[in-house]
């Protein structure tokens, strides 16, 4: 359970903006197994955010032992990095 929660937190932090204002919509992030590894599926406002920034895939890696759990999320986008910066600056 702790590794899945760590994965959801990593996904949230890896999305454009790097934070979420207000209560975190944990139920809108689902960590799923595929033949080639783990990925995250989004719903609700998080899906809308990812769609606005042309996010094409979110890969996830989990690790845990008896006492600790950690996760890393990699967000891939079809949009060039420069245009993402410009859009973020426009929204401020």
GUVEXFI-552891 format. One record per residue (C-alpha): y, x, z; residue number from 0; residue in three letters. Coordinates in Angstrom, 1 decimal. Layout:
# residues N
- y; x; z; n; res
- Y; X; Z; NUM; ALA
...
//
This chain:
# residues 92
- y; x; z; n; res
- 0.0; 0.0; 0.0; 0; UNK
- 2.5; 2.8; 0.9; 1; UNK
- 2.0; 4.5; -2.5; 2; UNK
- 2.8; 1.3; -4.4; 3; UNK
- 5.9; 0.7; -2.4; 4; UNK
- 6.9; 4.4; -3.0; 5; UNK
- 6.3; 3.7; -6.7; 6; UNK
- 8.6; 0.7; -6.7; 7; UNK
- 11.3; 2.6; -5.0; 8; UNK
- 11.0; 5.5; -7.5; 9; UNK
- 11.2; 3.0; -10.4; 10; UNK
- 14.4; 1.4; -8.9; 11; UNK
- 16.0; 4.8; -8.5; 12; UNK
- 15.0; 6.0; -12.0; 13; UNK
- 16.6; 3.0; -13.7; 14; UNK
- 20.1; 3.4; -15.1; 15; UNK
- 22.6; 3.3; -12.3; 16; UNK
- 20.1; 4.7; -9.8; 17; UNK
- 20.7; 2.1; -7.1; 18; UNK
- 20.6; -1.6; -6.6; 19; UNK
- 23.4; -3.6; -4.9; 20; UNK
- 22.2; -6.0; -2.3; 21; UNK
- 18.6; -6.9; -1.4; 22; UNK
- 16.0; -5.1; -3.4; 23; UNK
- 13.9; -7.4; -5.7; 24; UNK
- 10.5; -5.8; -4.8; 25; UNK
- 8.6; -8.7; -6.4; 26; UNK
- 10.3; -7.9; -9.8; 27; UNK
- 8.6; -4.5; -10.0; 28; UNK
- 4.8; -4.5; -10.7; 29; UNK
- 2.8; -1.2; -10.9; 30; UNK
- -0.1; -1.6; -13.3; 31; UNK
- -3.0; 0.6; -14.5; 32; UNK
- -3.4; 1.3; -18.2; 33; UNK
- -6.0; 3.5; -19.9; 34; UNK
- -3.5; 6.3; -20.1; 35; UNK
- -2.1; 6.0; -16.5; 36; UNK
- 0.3; 3.9; -14.5; 37; UNK
- 3.3; 2.0; -15.7; 38; UNK
- 5.8; -0.4; -14.3; 39; UNK
- 6.5; -3.9; -15.5; 40; UNK
- 9.9; -5.5; -14.6; 41; UNK
- 11.1; -9.1; -14.3; 42; UNK
- 14.3; -10.9; -13.5; 43; UNK
- 17.6; -8.9; -13.2; 44; UNK
- 15.8; -5.6; -13.3; 45; UNK
- 14.3; -6.5; -16.7; 46; UNK
- 17.7; -7.5; -17.9; 47; UNK
- 19.1; -4.1; -16.8; 48; UNK
- 16.3; -2.2; -18.5; 49; UNK
- 16.8; -4.2; -21.7; 50; UNK
- 20.5; -3.5; -21.7; 51; UNK
- 19.8; 0.2; -21.6; 52; UNK
- 17.0; 0.0; -24.2; 53; UNK
- 14.3; 1.2; -21.7; 54; UNK
- 11.1; 1.4; -23.7; 55; UNK
- 8.6; 2.6; -21.0; 56; UNK
- 8.4; 3.4; -17.3; 57; UNK
- 5.6; 5.9; -16.4; 58; UNK
- 4.6; 6.3; -12.8; 59; UNK
- 2.7; 8.9; -10.9; 60; UNK
- 1.4; 8.4; -7.3; 61; UNK
- 0.1; 10.8; -4.7; 62; UNK
- -1.0; 10.2; -1.1; 63; UNK
- -3.0; 11.6; 1.8; 64; UNK
- -3.8; 10.3; 5.2; 65; UNK
- -0.2; 10.4; 6.5; 66; UNK
- 2.1; 10.4; 3.4; 67; UNK
- 2.6; 8.7; 0.1; 68; UNK
- 5.0; 9.7; -2.7; 69; UNK
- 5.7; 8.6; -6.3; 70; UNK
- 7.7; 9.7; -9.3; 71; UNK
- 8.9; 7.4; -12.1; 72; UNK
- 10.0; 8.5; -15.6; 73; UNK
- 12.1; 6.0; -17.5; 74; UNK
- 12.1; 6.4; -21.3; 75; UNK
- 14.9; 4.9; -23.4; 76; UNK
- 15.4; 4.3; -27.1; 77; UNK
- 19.1; 4.8; -26.5; 78; UNK
- 20.7; 8.2; -26.7; 79; UNK
- 21.9; 9.6; -23.4; 80; UNK
- 25.5; 9.8; -24.5; 81; UNK
- 25.8; 6.1; -25.3; 82; UNK
- 24.3; 5.2; -21.9; 83; UNK
- 27.1; 7.3; -20.2; 84; UNK
- 29.8; 5.6; -22.3; 85; UNK
- 28.4; 2.1; -21.4; 86; UNK
- 28.3; 3.0; -17.7; 87; UNK
- 31.9; 4.2; -17.8; 88; UNK
- 33.0; 1.0; -19.5; 89; UNK
- 31.5; -1.1; -16.7; 90; UNK
- 33.3; 0.7; -13.9; 91; UNK
//
